[in-house]
Amino acid sequence: MSEPDAEDDQNPSDDDGSGQDETTHRHRKANKLKLSTGHLTVEAESVNDSVSDLADVCSKEMESLMRYYIRGEMEMLEEDDLHSII
């Protein structure tokens, strides 16, 4: 008798070679992350990415939103200053 190959131990419907079928992947709990500051909120959810990866993505997005928000606030303050001078 021949010994079973390592490939025989894995589920044939397994696409990623992890030995788990698709139904197992569908039932994994998603990692969720929510960052909030002031009026700004960034939320992310992923089954495949770790919380650390989500935090990297969310923090970059939050930084971008904050810069945009601050620029808008500065423009409003400049307009108020100009109107008070006129």
Distance bins in CASP14 RR format, pairs under 12 A and 6 or more apart:
PFRMAT RR
TARGET T0000
AUTHOR 0000-0000-0000
RMODE 2
METHOD distances of the structure
MODEL  1
2 8 0 0 0 0 0 1 0 0 0 0 0
3 9 0 0 0 0 0 1 0 0 0 0 0
4 10 0 0 0 0 0 1 0 0 0 0 0
6 17 0 0 0 0 0 1 0 0 0 0 0
6 19 0 0 0 0 0 1 0 0 0 0 0
7 14 0 0 0 0 0 1 0 0 0 0 0
7 17 0 0 0 0 1 0 0 0 0 0 0
7 19 0 0 0 0 0 1 0 0 0 0 0
8 14 0 0 0 0 0 1 0 0 0 0 0
8 19 0 0 0 0 0 1 0 0 0 0 0
9 17 0 0 0 0 0 1 0 0 0 0 0
9 18 0 0 0 0 0 1 0 0 0 0 0
9 19 1 0 0 1 0 0 0 0 0 0 0
10 16 0 0 0 0 1 0 0 0 0 0 0
10 17 1 0 1 0 0 0 0 0 0 0 0
10 18 1 0 0 1 0 0 0 0 0 0 0
10 19 1 0 1 0 0 0 0 0 0 0 0
10 20 0 0 0 0 1 0 0 0 0 0 0
10 21 0 0 0 0 1 0 0 0 0 0 0
11 17 0 0 0 0 1 0 0 0 0 0 0
11 18 0 0 0 0 1 0 0 0 0 0 0
11 19 1 0 1 0 0 0 0 0 0 0 0
11 20 1 0 0 1 0 0 0 0 0 0 0
11 21 1 0 1 0 0 0 0 0 0 0 0
11 22 0 0 0 0 1 0 0 0 0 0 0
11 23 0 0 0 0 1 0 0 0 0 0 0
11 24 0 0 0 0 1 0 0 0 0 0 0
11 25 0 0 0 0 0 1 0 0 0 0 0
12 19 0 0 0 0 1 0 0 0 0 0 0
12 21 0 0 0 0 1 0 0 0 0 0 0
12 22 0 0 0 0 0 1 0 0 0 0 0
13 19 0 0 0 0 1 0 0 0 0 0 0
13 20 0 0 0 0 1 0 0 0 0 0 0
13 21 1 0 1 0 0 0 0 0 0 0 0
13 22 1 0 0 1 0 0 0 0 0 0 0
13 23 0 0 0 0 1 0 0 0 0 0 0
13 24 0 0 0 0 0 1 0 0 0 0 0
13 25 0 0 0 0 0 1 0 0 0 0 0
14 20 1 0 0 1 0 0 0 0 0 0 0
14 21 1 0 1 0 0 0 0 0 0 0 0
14 22 0 0 0 0 1 0 0 0 0 0 0
14 23 0 0 0 0 0 1 0 0 0 0 0
14 24 0 0 0 0 1 0 0 0 0 0 0
14 25 0 0 0 0 1 0 0 0 0 0 0
15 21 0 0 0 0 1 0 0 0 0 0 0
15 22 1 0 0 1 0 0 0 0 0 0 0
15 24 0 0 0 0 0 1 0 0 0 0 0
15 25 0 0 0 0 1 0 0 0 0 0 0
16 22 0 0 0 0 1 0 0 0 0 0 0
16 24 0 0 0 0 0 1 0 0 0 0 0
16 25 0 0 0 0 1 0 0 0 0 0 0
16 48 0 0 0 0 0 1 0 0 0 0 0
17 25 0 0 0 0 0 1 0 0 0 0 0
18 24 0 0 0 0 1 0 0 0 0 0 0
18 25 0 0 0 0 1 0 0 0 0 0 0
18 28 0 0 0 0 0 1 0 0 0 0 0
18 48 0 0 0 0 0 1 0 0 0 0 0
19 25 0 0 0 0 0 1 0 0 0 0 0
20 26 0 0 0 0 0 1 0 0 0 0 0
20 27 0 0 0 0 0 1 0 0 0 0 0
20 28 0 0 0 0 1 0 0 0 0 0 0
21 27 0 0 0 0 0 1 0 0 0 0 0
22 28 0 0 0 0 0 1 0 0 0 0 0
22 47 0 0 0 0 0 1 0 0 0 0 0
24 47 0 0 0 0 0 1 0 0 0 0 0
25 47 1 0 0 1 0 0 0 0 0 0 0
25 48 0 0 0 0 1 0 0 0 0 0 0
26 47 0 0 0 0 1 0 0 0 0 0 0
27 47 0 0 0 0 1 0 0 0 0 0 0
28 46 0 0 0 0 0 1 0 0 0 0 0
28 47 1 0 1 0 0 0 0 0 0 0 0
28 48 0 0 0 0 1 0 0 0 0 0 0
28 49 0 0 0 0 0 1 0 0 0 0 0
29 45 0 0 0 0 0 1 0 0 0 0 0
29 46 0 0 0 0 0 1 0 0 0 0 0
29 47 1 0 0 1 0 0 0 0 0 0 0
29 51 0 0 0 0 0 1 0 0 0 0 0
30 43 0 0 0 0 0 1 0 0 0 0 0
30 44 0 0 0 0 1 0 0 0 0 0 0
30 45 1 0 1 0 0 0 0 0 0 0 0
30 46 1 0 0 1 0 0 0 0 0 0 0
30 47 1 0 1 0 0 0 0 0 0 0 0
30 48 0 0 0 0 1 0 0 0 0 0 0
30 49 0 0 0 0 1 0 0 0 0 0 0
30 50 0 0 0 0 0 1 0 0 0 0 0
30 51 0 0 0 0 0 1 0 0 0 0 0
30 54 0 0 0 0 1 0 0 0 0 0 0
31 43 0 0 0 0 0 1 0 0 0 0 0
31 44 0 0 0 0 1 0 0 0 0 0 0
31 45 1 0 0 1 0 0 0 0 0 0 0
31 46 1 0 1 0 0 0 0 0 0 0 0
31 47 1 0 0 1 0 0 0 0 0 0 0
31 48 0 0 0 0 1 0 0 0 0 0 0
31 49 1 0 0 1 0 0 0 0 0 0 0
31 50 1 0 0 1 0 0 0 0 0 0 0
31 51 1 0 1 0 0 0 0 0 0 0 0
31 52 0 0 0 0 1 0 0 0 0 0 0
31 53 0 0 0 0 1 0 0 0 0 0 0
31 54 1 0 1 0 0 0 0 0 0 0 0
31 55 0 0 0 0 1 0 0 0 0 0 0
31 57 0 0 0 0 0 1 0 0 0 0 0
31 58 0 0 0 0 0 1 0 0 0 0 0
32 42 0 0 0 0 0 1 0 0 0 0 0
32 43 1 0 0 1 0 0 0 0 0 0 0
32 44 1 0 0 1 0 0 0 0 0 0 0
32 45 1 0 1 0 0 0 0 0 0 0 0
32 46 0 0 0 0 1 0 0 0 0 0 0
32 47 0 0 0 0 0 1 0 0 0 0 0
32 49 0 0 0 0 0 1 0 0 0 0 0
32 50 0 0 0 0 0 1 0 0 0 0 0
32 51 0 0 0 0 1 0 0 0 0 0 0
32 54 1 0 0 1 0 0 0 0 0 0 0
32 55 0 0 0 0 0 1 0 0 0 0 0
32 58 0 0 0 0 0 1 0 0 0 0 0
33 41 0 0 0 0 0 1 0 0 0 0 0
33 42 0 0 0 0 1 0 0 0 0 0 0
33 43 1 0 0 1 0 0 0 0 0 0 0
33 44 1 0 1 0 0 0 0 0 0 0 0
33 45 1 0 0 1 0 0 0 0 0 0 0
33 46 0 0 0 0 1 0 0 0 0 0 0
33 49 0 0 0 0 1 0 0 0 0 0 0
33 50 0 0 0 0 0 1 0 0 0 0 0
33 51 1 0 0 1 0 0 0 0 0 0 0
33 52 0 0 0 0 1 0 0 0 0 0 0
33 53 0 0 0 0 1 0 0 0 0 0 0
33 54 1 0 1 0 0 0 0 0 0 0 0
33 55 1 0 0 1 0 0 0 0 0 0 0
33 56 0 0 0 0 0 1 0 0 0 0 0
33 57 0 0 0 0 1 0 0 0 0 0 0
33 58 1 0 1 0 0 0 0 0 0 0 0
33 59 0 0 0 0 1 0 0 0 0 0 0
33 61 0 0 0 0 0 1 0 0 0 0 0
33 62 0 0 0 0 0 1 0 0 0 0 0
34 40 0 0 0 0 0 1 0 0 0 0 0
34 41 1 0 0 1 0 0 0 0 0 0 0
34 42 1 0 0 1 0 0 0 0 0 0 0
34 43 1 0 1 0 0 0 0 0 0 0 0
34 44 1 0 0 1 0 0 0 0 0 0 0
34 45 0 0 0 0 1 0 0 0 0 0 0
34 51 0 0 0 0 0 1 0 0 0 0 0
34 54 0 0 0 0 1 0 0 0 0 0 0
34 55 0 0 0 0 0 1 0 0 0 0 0
34 58 0 0 0 0 1 0 0 0 0 0 0
34 61 0 0 0 0 0 1 0 0 0 0 0
34 62 0 0 0 0 0 1 0 0 0 0 0
35 41 1 0 0 1 0 0 0 0 0 0 0
35 42 1 0 1 0 0 0 0 0 0 0 0
35 43 1 0 0 1 0 0 0 0 0 0 0
35 44 0 0 0 0 1 0 0 0 0 0 0
35 51 0 0 0 0 0 1 0 0 0 0 0
35 54 0 0 0 0 1 0 0 0 0 0 0
35 55 0 0 0 0 1 0 0 0 0 0 0
35 56 0 0 0 0 0 1 0 0 0 0 0
35 57 0 0 0 0 0 1 0 0 0 0 0
35 58 1 0 1 0 0 0 0 0 0 0 0
35 59 1 0 0 1 0 0 0 0 0 0 0
35 60 0 0 0 0 0 1 0 0 0 0 0
35 61 0 0 0 0 1 0 0 0 0 0 0
35 62 1 0 1 0 0 0 0 0 0 0 0
35 63 0 0 0 0 0 1 0 0 0 0 0
35 65 0 0 0 0 1 0 0 0 0 0 0
35 66 0 0 0 0 0 1 0 0 0 0 0
36 42 1 0 0 1 0 0 0 0 0 0 0
36 43 0 0 0 0 1 0 0 0 0 0 0
36 58 0 0 0 0 0 1 0 0 0 0 0
36 62 0 0 0 0 1 0 0 0 0 0 0
36 65 0 0 0 0 0 1 0 0 0 0 0
36 66 0 0 0 0 0 1 0 0 0 0 0
37 58 0 0 0 0 0 1 0 0 0 0 0
37 59 0 0 0 0 0 1 0 0 0 0 0
37 62 1 0 0 1 0 0 0 0 0 0 0
37 63 0 0 0 0 0 1 0 0 0 0 0
37 65 0 0 0 0 1 0 0 0 0 0 0
37 66 1 0 0 1 0 0 0 0 0 0 0
37 69 0 0 0 0 1 0 0 0 0 0 0
37 70 0 0 0 0 0 1 0 0 0 0 0
38 62 0 0 0 0 0 1 0 0 0 0 0
38 65 0 0 0 0 0 1 0 0 0 0 0
38 66 0 0 0 0 1 0 0 0 0 0 0
38 69 0 0 0 0 1 0 0 0 0 0 0
38 70 0 0 0 0 0 1 0 0 0 0 0
38 73 0 0 0 0 0 1 0 0 0 0 0
39 65 0 0 0 0 1 0 0 0 0 0 0
39 66 0 0 0 0 0 1 0 0 0 0 0
39 69 1 0 0 1 0 0 0 0 0 0 0
39 70 0 0 0 0 0 1 0 0 0 0 0
39 73 0 0 0 0 0 1 0 0 0 0 0
40 58 0 0 0 0 0 1 0 0 0 0 0
40 61 0 0 0 0 1 0 0 0 0 0 0
40 62 1 0 0 1 0 0 0 0 0 0 0
40 63 0 0 0 0 0 1 0 0 0 0 0
40 64 0 0 0 0 0 1 0 0 0 0 0
40 65 1 0 1 0 0 0 0 0 0 0 0
40 66 1 0 0 1 0 0 0 0 0 0 0
40 67 0 0 0 0 0 1 0 0 0 0 0
40 68 0 0 0 0 1 0 0 0 0 0 0
40 69 1 0 0 1 0 0 0 0 0 0 0
40 70 0 0 0 0 0 1 0 0 0 0 0
40 73 0 0 0 0 0 1 0 0 0 0 0
41 58 0 0 0 0 1 0 0 0 0 0 0
41 61 0 0 0 0 0 1 0 0 0 0 0
41 62 0 0 0 0 1 0 0 0 0 0 0
41 65 0 0 0 0 1 0 0 0 0 0 0
41 66 0 0 0 0 0 1 0 0 0 0 0
41 69 0 0 0 0 0 1 0 0 0 0 0
42 54 0 0 0 0 1 0 0 0 0 0 0
42 55 0 0 0 0 0 1 0 0 0 0 0
42 56 0 0 0 0 0 1 0 0 0 0 0
42 57 0 0 0 0 1 0 0 0 0 0 0
42 58 1 0 1 0 0 0 0 0 0 0 0
42 59 0 0 0 0 1 0 0 0 0 0 0
42 60 0 0 0 0 1 0 0 0 0 0 0
42 61 1 0 1 0 0 0 0 0 0 0 0
42 62 1 0 1 0 0 0 0 0 0 0 0
42 63 0 0 0 0 1 0 0 0 0 0 0
42 64 0 0 0 0 1 0 0 0 0 0 0
42 65 1 0 0 1 0 0 0 0 0 0 0
42 66 0 0 0 0 1 0 0 0 0 0 0
43 54 0 0 0 0 1 0 0 0 0 0 0
43 57 0 0 0 0 0 1 0 0 0 0 0
43 58 1 0 0 1 0 0 0 0 0 0 0
43 61 0 0 0 0 1 0 0 0 0 0 0
43 62 0 0 0 0 0 1 0 0 0 0 0
44 50 0 0 0 0 0 1 0 0 0 0 0
44 51 0 0 0 0 1 0 0 0 0 0 0
44 52 0 0 0 0 0 1 0 0 0 0 0
44 53 0 0 0 0 1 0 0 0 0 0 0
44 54 1 0 1 0 0 0 0 0 0 0 0
44 55 0 0 0 0 1 0 0 0 0 0 0
44 56 0 0 0 0 1 0 0 0 0 0 0
44 57 1 0 0 1 0 0 0 0 0 0 0
44 58 1 0 1 0 0 0 0 0 0 0 0
44 59 0 0 0 0 0 1 0 0 0 0 0
44 60 0 0 0 0 0 1 0 0 0 0 0
44 61 0 0 0 0 1 0 0 0 0 0 0
44 62 0 0 0 0 0 1 0 0 0 0 0
45 51 0 0 0 0 0 1 0 0 0 0 0
45 53 0 0 0 0 0 1 0 0 0 0 0
45 54 1 0 0 1 0 0 0 0 0 0 0
45 57 0 0 0 0 0 1 0 0 0 0 0
45 58 0 0 0 0 0 1 0 0 0 0 0
46 52 0 0 0 0 0 1 0 0 0 0 0
46 53 1 0 0 1 0 0 0 0 0 0 0
46 54 1 0 1 0 0 0 0 0 0 0 0
46 55 0 0 0 0 0 1 0 0 0 0 0
46 56 0 0 0 0 0 1 0 0 0 0 0
46 57 0 0 0 0 1 0 0 0 0 0 0
46 58 0 0 0 0 0 1 0 0 0 0 0
47 53 0 0 0 0 0 1 0 0 0 0 0
47 54 0 0 0 0 0 1 0 0 0 0 0
48 54 0 0 0 0 0 1 0 0 0 0 0
49 55 0 0 0 0 1 0 0 0 0 0 0
49 56 0 0 0 0 1 0 0 0 0 0 0
49 57 1 0 0 1 0 0 0 0 0 0 0
49 58 0 0 0 0 0 1 0 0 0 0 0
50 56 0 0 0 0 1 0 0 0 0 0 0
50 57 0 0 0 0 0 1 0 0 0 0 0
51 57 0 0 0 0 0 1 0 0 0 0 0
51 58 0 0 0 0 1 0 0 0 0 0 0
52 58 0 0 0 0 0 1 0 0 0 0 0
52 59 0 0 0 0 0 1 0 0 0 0 0
53 59 0 0 0 0 0 1 0 0 0 0 0
53 60 0 0 0 0 0 1 0 0 0 0 0
54 60 0 0 0 0 0 1 0 0 0 0 0
54 61 0 0 0 0 0 1 0 0 0 0 0
54 62 0 0 0 0 0 1 0 0 0 0 0
55 61 0 0 0 0 0 1 0 0 0 0 0
55 62 0 0 0 0 1 0 0 0 0 0 0
56 62 0 0 0 0 0 1 0 0 0 0 0
56 63 0 0 0 0 0 1 0 0 0 0 0
57 63 0 0 0 0 0 1 0 0 0 0 0
57 64 0 0 0 0 0 1 0 0 0 0 0
58 64 0 0 0 0 0 1 0 0 0 0 0
58 65 0 0 0 0 0 1 0 0 0 0 0
59 65 0 0 0 0 0 1 0 0 0 0 0
59 66 0 0 0 0 0 1 0 0 0 0 0
60 66 0 0 0 0 0 1 0 0 0 0 0
60 67 0 0 0 0 0 1 0 0 0 0 0
61 67 0 0 0 0 0 1 0 0 0 0 0
61 68 0 0 0 0 0 1 0 0 0 0 0
62 68 0 0 0 0 0 1 0 0 0 0 0
62 69 0 0 0 0 0 1 0 0 0 0 0
63 69 0 0 0 0 0 1 0 0 0 0 0
63 70 0 0 0 0 0 1 0 0 0 0 0
64 70 0 0 0 0 0 1 0 0 0 0 0
64 71 0 0 0 0 0 1 0 0 0 0 0
65 71 0 0 0 0 0 1 0 0 0 0 0
65 72 0 0 0 0 0 1 0 0 0 0 0
66 72 0 0 0 0 0 1 0 0 0 0 0
66 73 0 0 0 0 0 1 0 0 0 0 0
67 73 0 0 0 0 0 1 0 0 0 0 0
67 74 0 0 0 0 0 1 0 0 0 0 0
68 74 0 0 0 0 0 1 0 0 0 0 0
68 75 0 0 0 0 0 1 0 0 0 0 0
69 75 0 0 0 0 0 1 0 0 0 0 0
69 76 0 0 0 0 0 1 0 0 0 0 0
70 76 0 0 0 0 0 1 0 0 0 0 0
70 77 0 0 0 0 0 1 0 0 0 0 0
71 77 0 0 0 0 0 1 0 0 0 0 0
71 78 0 0 0 0 0 1 0 0 0 0 0
72 78 0 0 0 0 1 0 0 0 0 0 0
72 79 0 0 0 0 1 0 0 0 0 0 0
73 79 0 0 0 0 0 1 0 0 0 0 0
73 80 0 0 0 0 0 1 0 0 0 0 0
74 80 0 0 0 0 0 1 0 0 0 0 0
74 81 0 0 0 0 0 1 0 0 0 0 0
75 81 0 0 0 0 0 1 0 0 0 0 0
75 82 0 0 0 0 0 1 0 0 0 0 0
76 82 0 0 0 0 0 1 0 0 0 0 0
76 83 0 0 0 0 0 1 0 0 0 0 0
77 83 0 0 0 0 0 1 0 0 0 0 0
77 84 0 0 0 0 0 1 0 0 0 0 0
78 84 0 0 0 0 0 1 0 0 0 0 0
78 85 0 0 0 0 0 1 0 0 0 0 0
79 85 0 0 0 0 0 1 0 0 0 0 0
79 86 0 0 0 0 0 1 0 0 0 0 0
80 86 0 0 0 0 0 1 0 0 0 0 0
END
